[in-house]
């Protein structure tokens, strides 16, 4: 994975994203990339975005915003923080782009994505441009690349640093995936909306108040299998390819997760992202076992459930 943090400075009195903000970035940037690429390279972008052009941001009272699962021909996630209704003159906008799996390519970022973002900073484009549109209304102040807990400057004051080498393992350098404070973890907060896929042990008619730990780990296995093995990857294939120790650890973690029940949930609907999307906090009957923490931390970093491209499905434990 490669993680990039953009810092934009607004140079107009007031701008705003279309809601939700990550979808505005995904759709506008994706369409602009497709317009800039030669026909052969643009084809997968055009195909991925064809549905989005006609339906995205059309609000339906029953289903909310109509989003497609992945509007780019890449495995990516976009997070905007914090999201505001309006940004004023000289305010900073922070947003993160994660490129995952086979899409974690720094050359792709430098040659295709970054120039498109720079172009969008200078001119207003898009299907639904208006006088408050963020596009053409900002300067790129900085771009950083994640190196463990730190962000390394890639673009600073408009100058691109090409001297450094950026590997797909930089993001995890010196990261601690285990719980080090020793305090019991019984609360999980969804930082972005979540909707987990229908799993084998859950009936379609069953009302879901909050995801169980086992469902979160199952969703992470689905996500990991597709990132590692590609589009046709499945949990069964991923488990079959594990060595004996890794497979045993995983099965033990799943068995432990079965024993942890949700005590109560404080989740609310998030119609901006569509039907059945929820965000908020949930509490467990007993502390989350230490053995589960590394798996859950990975799930939070790579996101789980639906609409991960828009940053959905990430959480924090405390």
ZAMARGU-4260 file (C-alpha; in steps of 0.2 Angstrom, whole numbers, plus 5000, padded with zeros to 4 digits):
<rodrens>
0) 5000/5000/5000 | 5005/5018/4997 | 4997/5032/5007 | 4997/5050/5001 | 4991/5065/5011
5) 4986/5081/5001 | 4985/5098/5009 | 4976/5111/4999 | 4974/5130/5002 | 4958/5138/4997
10) 4960/5154/4987 | 4941/5159/4985 | 4929/5166/4998 | 4919/5150/5000 | 4920/5133/4992
15) 4912/5116/4996 | 4912/5098/4990 | 4897/5089/4983 | 4891/5077/4996 | 4899/5065/5000
20) 4916/5074/4998 | 4926/5058/4994 | 4913/5054/4980 | 4916/5072/4973 | 4935/5069/4973
25) 4933/5051/4966 | 4921/5056/4952 | 4929/5073/4947 | 4947/5067/4948 | 4943/5050/4939
30) 4934/5059/4925 | 4948/5072/4923 | 4961/5058/4922 | 4951/5049/4909 | 4950/5065/4898
35) 4969/5067/4900 | 4975/5050/4895 | 4977/5042/4878 | 4962/5032/4872 | 4969/5015/4876
40) 4974/5020/4894 | 4958/5030/4896 | 4947/5015/4892 | 4946/5006/4909 | 4943/5023/4918
45) 4929/5028/4906 | 4921/5010/4909 | 4923/5012/4928 | 4915/5029/4928 | 4902/5027/4915
50) 4888/5023/4927 | 4894/5036/4940 | 4893/5050/4927 | 4874/5048/4926 | 4869/5043/4943
55) 4881/5049/4956 | 4875/5063/4968 | 4857/5059/4963 | 4848/5058/4979 | 4834/5046/4982
60) 4824/5046/4998 | 4823/5028/5000 | 4841/5023/4995 | 4851/5039/4998 | 4865/5044/4986
65) 4868/5032/4972 | 4886/5027/4973 | 4895/5013/4963 | 4906/5001/4972 | 4923/5006/4964
70) 4923/5021/4951 | 4941/5019/4947 | 4950/5004/4939 | 4961/5004/4954 | 4960/4998/4972
75) 4960/5014/4982 | 4952/5023/4996 | 4949/5042/4998 | 4946/5050/5015 | 4943/5069/5018
80) 4946/5075/5036 | 4938/5085/5043 | 4923/5087/5031 | 4915/5104/5032 | 4900/5111/5023
85) 4910/5126/5017 | 4928/5130/5017 | 4933/5149/5017 | 4947/5159/5010 | 4965/5152/5015
90) 4957/5137/5024 | 4966/5121/5022 | 4958/5105/5016 | 4966/5088/5021 | 4962/5072/5011
95) 4971/5056/5010 | 4973/5044/4995 | 4977/5025/4999 | 4983/5015/4984 | 4982/4996/4988
100) 4986/4979/4981 | 4992/4980/4963 | 4987/4998/4962 | 5001/5003/4974 | 5012/5011/4961
105) 5021/5027/4965 | 5025/5030/4946 | 5006/5029/4943 | 5004/5042/4956 | 5017/5054/4950
110) 5013/5052/4931 | 4994/5051/4931 | 4986/5056/4948 | 4996/5070/4954 | 4996/5080/4937
115) 4977/5078/4936 | 4975/5085/4954 | 4987/5100/4949 | 4977/5103/4934 | 4960/5103/4944
120) 4967/5116/4956 | 4969/5128/4941 | 4952/5126/4932 | 4934/5122/4937 | 4928/5106/4928
125) 4916/5092/4931 | 4898/5088/4927 | 4890/5099/4941 | 4902/5114/4943 | 4895/5129/4952
130) 4901/5145/4959 | 4905/5136/4976 | 4914/5122/4967 | 4931/5117/4975 | 4938/5113/4958
135) 4949/5127/4952 | 4948/5136/4969 | 4963/5129/4978 | 4982/5128/4978 | 4992/5112/4982
140) 5002/5117/4997 | 5009/5100/5001 | 5008/5082/4997 | 5015/5069/5010 | 5019/5050/5009
145) 5016/5039/5025 | 5031/5032/5033 | 5024/5023/5048 | 5017/5036/5060 | 5025/5050/5051
150) 5022/5059/5034 | 5037/5062/5023 | 5036/5078/5011 | 5034/5073/4993 | 5028/5091/4987
155) 5032/5106/4998 | 5029/5124/4993 | 5025/5118/4976 | 5042/5109/4974 | 5042/5090/4970
160) 5055/5080/4978 | 5061/5066/4967 | 5076/5061/4977 | 5067/5049/4988 | 5062/5031/4985
165) 5045/5026/4991 | 5041/5008/4993 | 5024/4999/4996 | 5030/4994/5014 | 5034/5012/5020
170) 5016/5014/5027 | 5019/5000/5040 | 5037/5005/5045 | 5038/5004/5064 | 5019/5003/5066
175) 5014/4993/5081 | 4999/4982/5077 | 4997/4975/5095 | 4989/4984/5109 | 5003/4992/5120
180) 4994/5002/5134 | 4987/4987/5143 | 4970/4994/5145 | 4954/4984/5141 | 4947/4988/5124
185) 4928/4987/5124 | 4923/5001/5112 | 4923/5001/5093 | 4920/5018/5084 | 4916/5018/5066
190) 4926/5033/5060 | 4917/5032/5043 | 4900/5024/5038 | 4900/5005/5036 | 4889/4991/5029
195) 4896/4974/5029 | 4892/4961/5015 | 4879/4948/5018 | 4889/4934/5026 | 4885/4915/5026
200) 4879/4914/5044 | 4867/4929/5043 | 4850/4928/5035 | 4844/4942/5023 | 4829/4946/5034
205) 4840/4947/5050 | 4840/4965/5057 | 4858/4970/5060 | 4860/4983/5074 | 4879/4982/5075
210) 4892/4971/5067 | 4899/4957/5078 | 4918/4955/5079 | 4917/4939/5069 | 4908/4948/5055
215) 4921/4962/5055 | 4935/4948/5053 | 4926/4939/5040 | 4924/4955/5030 | 4942/4959/5032
220) 4946/4941/5025 | 4935/4945/5010 | 4944/4962/5008 | 4962/4954/5010 | 4958/4940/4998
225) 4954/4953/4984 | 4968/4964/4987 | 4981/4950/4988 | 4974/4938/4975 | 4965/4950/4963
230) 4948/4952/4957 | 4943/4934/4958 | 4951/4931/4975 | 4941/4922/4988 | 4943/4919/5007
235) 4944/4900/5003 | 4958/4903/4991 | 4967/4914/5003 | 4966/4902/5018 | 4971/4888/5007
240) 4987/4897/5002 | 4992/4901/5020 | 5006/4891/5029 | 5000/4880/5043 | 5005/4892/5057
245) 4996/4907/5049 | 4980/4897/5046 | 4980/4890/5064 | 4982/4908/5071 | 4968/4914/5060
250) 4956/4900/5064 | 4960/4903/5083 | 4956/4922/5081 | 4939/4918/5072 | 4935/4906/5086
255) 4939/4920/5099 | 4929/4933/5090 | 4913/4921/5090 | 4914/4923/5109 | 4913/4942/5110
260) 4895/4949/5109 | 4890/4967/5107 | 4883/4974/5123 | 4875/4989/5115 | 4876/5000/5099
265) 4875/5019/5096 | 4874/5018/5077 | 4864/5030/5066 | 4860/5029/5048 | 4871/5038/5035
270) 4860/5041/5020 | 4873/5052/5011 | 4882/5035/5007 | 4867/5025/5004 | 4855/5012/5011
275) 4860/5002/5026 | 4876/5012/5030 | 4879/5016/5048 | 4891/5026/5059 | 4894/5028/5077
280) 4900/5017/5091 | 4897/5000/5098 | 4902/4992/5115 | 4907/4974/5118 | 4902/4963/5133
285) 4920/4959/5137 | 4937/4966/5132 | 4943/4962/5114 | 4957/4948/5116 | 4974/4954/5112
290) 4976/4940/5098 | 4962/4949/5088 | 4970/4967/5089 | 4983/4965/5074 | 4969/4958/5063
295) 4957/4972/5068 | 4971/4985/5065 | 4974/4979/5048 | 4955/4979/5044 | 4954/4997/5050
300) 4969/5003/5039 | 4963/4994/5023 | 4944/4996/5027 | 4930/4983/5026 | 4912/4982/5019
305) 4904/4992/5005 | 4911/5008/4997 | 4929/5007/5003 | 4934/5018/4989 | 4925/5032/4997
310) 4934/5029/5014 | 4920/5019/5021 | 4923/5005/5034 | 4937/5011/5045 | 4936/5011/5064
315) 4946/5014/5080 | 4946/5003/5096 | 4947/5011/5113
</rodrens>
